[in-house]
Amino acid sequence: MIIRPETPADFPAIRKVVTEAFEAQAEADLVDRSRTGSEYRPDMAPVAVEADQIVGHVMIDGCWVRGEHGDREIVMLSPLAVLPSHQQHGIGSTLIKAALDAADEAGEPLVTLEGSPSFYGKRGFVFAGDHGLSLPMPDWAPHEAAQVYLLSRYDPEDMSLQGRVVYPPSFDELG
């Protein structure tokens, strides 16, 4: 398996992976919209390739934390997708690690996400509220699904990293 950043030539295959993994178009549409905004970080959007086929994808995009010290740009992980035929083989974990490594190398202090606490907790994510962050969670999601991964440049004394996470406009159409 090869892990590498996505390229424009990969976009149709990535759309197929995301659509099949989520069994819906909404998340694939989100990925497409994310690429058109200033939040897009192509170097933080790895794909997993097996036998010349893209079998997995994840992306890290910009967002903001809004708090007492104003707005500060941070990043979030969304969405993680692996072809159903390739799930349960560690591809998702490998993609997450590659994305987190890229964010760390870029100097980001943390990565937020909405996701399964049991799945992402095993990969080092912790409840965001314990670090002064709140995320705009859907009504159906447990509050523990608001999570954060602290990177090497995270400073717990940096109050600009505490507040409410604000998603970019690409998320406005996600139901």
Residue pairs with C-beta under 8 A, 6 or more apart in sequence:
1 48
1 49
1 50
1 55
1 91
1 94
2 48
2 49
2 50
3 46
3 47
3 48
3 49
3 94
3 95
3 98
4 46
4 47
4 49
5 42
5 43
5 44
5 45
5 46
5 47
5 102
6 14
6 42
6 45
6 46
6 47
6 57
6 59
10 47
10 54
11 32
11 35
13 53
13 54
14 31
14 47
14 54
14 57
14 81
15 28
15 31
15 32
16 54
17 54
17 55
17 56
17 57
17 81
17 82
17 83
18 27
18 28
18 31
18 57
18 79
18 81
19 25
19 27
19 28
20 81
20 83
20 84
21 27
21 81
21 82
21 83
21 84
21 87
22 28
22 79
22 81
26 173
26 174
26 175
27 79
27 81
27 174
29 173
30 78
30 79
30 170
30 171
30 173
30 174
31 57
31 59
31 79
33 170
33 173
34 40
34 59
34 61
34 168
34 170
35 42
36 170
37 61
37 168
37 169
37 170
38 62
38 168
39 61
39 62
39 63
39 168
39 170
40 61
40 62
41 59
41 60
41 61
41 62
41 75
41 102
41 106
43 102
43 106
44 59
44 60
44 61
44 75
44 99
44 102
44 103
44 106
45 57
45 58
45 59
45 60
45 99
46 57
46 58
46 95
46 98
46 99
46 102
47 54
47 56
47 57
47 95
48 54
48 55
48 56
48 57
48 82
48 86
48 91
48 94
48 95
49 55
50 86
55 82
55 83
55 85
55 86
55 91
56 80
56 81
56 82
56 83
56 86
56 91
56 92
56 94
56 95
57 80
57 81
57 95
58 77
58 78
58 79
58 80
58 81
58 92
58 95
58 96
58 98
58 99
59 77
59 78
59 79
59 99
60 75
60 76
60 77
60 99
60 102
60 103
60 111
61 75
61 76
61 78
61 168
61 170
62 73
62 74
62 75
62 76
62 168
63 73
63 74
63 75
63 76
63 112
63 165
63 166
63 167
63 168
64 71
64 72
64 73
64 74
64 165
64 166
65 71
65 72
65 74
65 133
65 160
65 161
65 162
65 163
65 164
65 165
65 166
66 163
66 164
66 165
66 166
67 132
67 159
67 160
67 162
67 163
67 164
68 159
68 162
68 163
69 159
69 160
69 163
70 160
71 166
72 160
72 161
74 108
74 109
74 110
74 111
74 112
74 161
74 165
75 103
75 108
75 110
75 111
75 112
76 111
76 112
76 113
76 165
76 167
77 96
77 99
77 100
77 111
77 112
77 113
77 115
77 149
78 113
78 114
80 92
80 95
80 96
80 115
82 91
82 92
82 95
93 123
96 120
96 123
97 123
99 111
100 111
100 124
100 149
100 151
103 111
103 151
104 151
104 152
104 153
107 153
108 151
108 153
109 150
109 151
109 153
109 154
109 155
109 158
109 161
110 131
110 148
110 149
110 150
110 151
110 154
110 161
111 148
111 149
111 151
112 128
112 133
112 135
112 146
112 147
112 148
112 149
112 165
113 120
113 125
113 147
113 148
113 149
114 135
114 137
114 138
114 141
114 145
114 146
114 147
115 125
115 145
115 147
116 145
117 125
117 127
117 142
117 144
117 145
117 147
120 147
121 147
123 149
124 149
125 147
125 148
125 149
126 147
126 148
126 149
126 150
127 144
127 146
127 147
127 148
128 134
128 135
128 146
128 147
128 148
128 165
129 143
129 146
131 148
131 150
131 156
131 161
131 162
132 161
132 162
132 163
133 146
133 148
133 161
133 162
133 163
133 164
133 165
134 146
134 163
134 164
134 165
135 146
135 164
135 165
136 164
136 165
136 166
136 167
137 143
137 145
137 146
154 161
155 161
